[in-house]
Amino acid sequence: MIKIFKTNISDRNNADRVIRMLEDDYPEFMITIDTEDCDNVLRVEGNRMFSAEDIIDIIMVIGFTVEEMN
């Protein structure tokens, strides 16, 4: 399963921090944030089902905006 999100995570330090937080809950997933893209795209890929809302909640708790892209 792959989900793509638009974020306001625009620098590498914050991207690394968010990735580490997501990896705490999803250690076996591939998680990347492209801070060079205009949408600061977060890509979450895992081999089990997960909820976009759960990803959004984790990121919003630490103060970033995020929305799932279709």
C-alpha positions, 0 to 999 in steps of 0.5 A: 500500500502506498499513500502520498501526501502534500505537506508544509515540511520544507527543510531537511531537519524537520523532514528527518524528524517527521520520518523518525516519528513515523518510523516509530509507529511504522518501522517496516515502512519506506517513508520519504519526504521530498523537500525539493518538490513544491508540494513537499511530498511525503510518500509512505509505502508499506506491505500492510494496510494503514490509515491516511488519517493515522499518518495525518494525525501524527504529523499534525500533532507536531505542528505541520500541515498535511493532506492526502493527495489523490 
